[in-house]
Amino acid sequence: MPTVHLIITGRVQGVSYRFAAKEMAISLSLTGWIKNTAEGHVEATVSGPESALQQFIDWCRQGPRLAAVSDVVIQHIPEKSFDDFSIRR
């Protein structure tokens, strides 16, 4: 499965971004992980079908209602396999 690494910047911490992203990823049958970074961003690695990944990336550009996303940096990385989608701390 294709895998992408994302860095989401803007007002993305303290707005339930990770929890909403996990729900979206699960609804799209994607696997991987998401976490907050010390710099105030959100970082994720996500695997799944290309069309579902694109839907997830499109969602990440908006985020949940209280988020204000300024950028999503996308890096295609070597394929990774995950059992589920988790929030890392």
Secondary structure, DSSP 8 states (H G I E B T S, - for coil): --EEEEEEEEE-SSSSHHHHHHHHHHHTT-EEEEEE-TTS-EEEEEES-HHHHHHHHHHHTT-STT-EEEEEEEEEES----SSEEE--
